[in-house]
Amino acid sequence: MPESRNRDKSAYTPPPSRKPAQVAGSNAPWFVPVMLALMIVGLLWVVVFYVSRQQYPLPSLGRWNLGVGFALMLAGFMMTTRWR
């Protein structure tokens, strides 16, 4: 009975993994404090607007003070998507 040949090369070896073009590292040291500050300042802006019966922080803006507060909070929350 004939004997089967052995393979010359080894079993399948997967190709080396590629790293993404942008290396996933940590954020700059200022990133988290700015992110938290934006969210807190936005929250305080809205709270002050309601507690002061819509007279502060900027009376000339009127109800647009809510927009400013929510925009600050939204900017902070958008930064959380880039946090590593």
C-alpha positions as CSV (number, residue, x, y, z in Angstrom):
1,M,0.0,0.0,0.0
2,P,1.4,3.4,-1.0
3,E,2.2,5.9,1.8
4,S,0.8,9.4,1.5
5,R,3.1,12.4,1.3
6,N,3.5,14.9,4.1
7,R,2.8,18.6,3.4
8,D,5.7,20.8,2.9
9,K,4.1,23.8,4.5
10,S,2.5,24.2,7.9
11,A,-1.2,24.6,8.6
12,Y,-3.0,27.9,7.8
13,T,-1.6,30.9,9.6
14,P,-3.8,34.0,9.5
15,P,-2.3,37.2,8.1
16,P,-1.0,39.7,10.6
17,S,-3.6,42.0,11.9
18,R,-3.6,45.5,10.5
19,K,-3.8,48.4,12.8
20,P,-6.2,51.2,11.9
21,A,-4.7,54.3,10.2
22,Q,-5.5,56.4,13.3
23,V,-4.0,54.9,16.4
24,A,-6.5,54.7,19.2
25,G,-4.8,56.4,22.1
26,S,-5.9,58.4,25.0
27,N,-7.3,61.9,24.9
28,A,-5.5,65.0,25.8
29,P,-5.4,65.8,29.5
30,W,-7.8,68.8,29.0
31,F,-10.5,66.7,27.3
32,V,-12.4,65.3,30.2
33,P,-12.4,68.5,32.3
34,V,-13.7,70.5,29.4
35,M,-16.3,67.9,28.6
36,L,-17.6,67.8,32.2
37,A,-17.4,71.6,32.5
38,L,-19.6,72.1,29.4
39,M,-22.2,69.7,30.7
40,I,-22.2,71.3,34.2
41,V,-22.2,74.9,33.0
42,G,-25.1,74.1,30.6
43,L,-27.1,72.5,33.4
44,L,-26.4,75.4,35.7
45,W,-27.3,77.9,33.0
46,V,-30.8,76.2,32.6
47,V,-31.3,76.0,36.4
48,V,-30.4,79.6,37.0
49,F,-32.8,80.6,34.2
50,Y,-35.7,78.8,35.9
51,V,-34.8,79.7,39.5
52,S,-34.4,83.4,38.7
53,R,-37.8,83.4,37.0
54,Q,-36.3,83.9,33.6
55,Q,-34.4,87.1,34.5
56,Y,-30.8,85.7,34.5
57,P,-28.2,84.7,33.2
58,L,-28.8,87.1,30.2
59,P,-32.1,88.9,30.3
60,S,-31.8,90.2,26.8
61,L,-31.9,86.6,25.4
62,G,-35.2,85.8,27.0
63,R,-36.1,82.1,26.3
64,W,-33.1,81.7,24.1
65,N,-31.2,81.2,27.4
66,L,-32.6,77.7,27.3
67,G,-31.1,77.2,23.9
68,V,-27.7,78.3,25.2
69,G,-27.9,76.0,28.1
70,F,-28.9,73.0,26.1
71,A,-26.3,73.8,23.4
72,L,-23.6,73.7,26.1
73,M,-24.9,70.4,27.5
74,L,-25.1,69.0,24.0
75,A,-21.5,70.0,23.2
76,G,-20.4,68.2,26.3
77,F,-22.4,65.1,25.5
78,M,-21.0,65.1,21.9
79,M,-17.5,65.1,23.4
80,T,-18.4,61.9,25.2
81,T,-18.5,60.1,21.9
82,R,-14.8,60.9,21.4
83,W,-13.7,60.0,24.9
84,R,-11.3,57.1,25.2
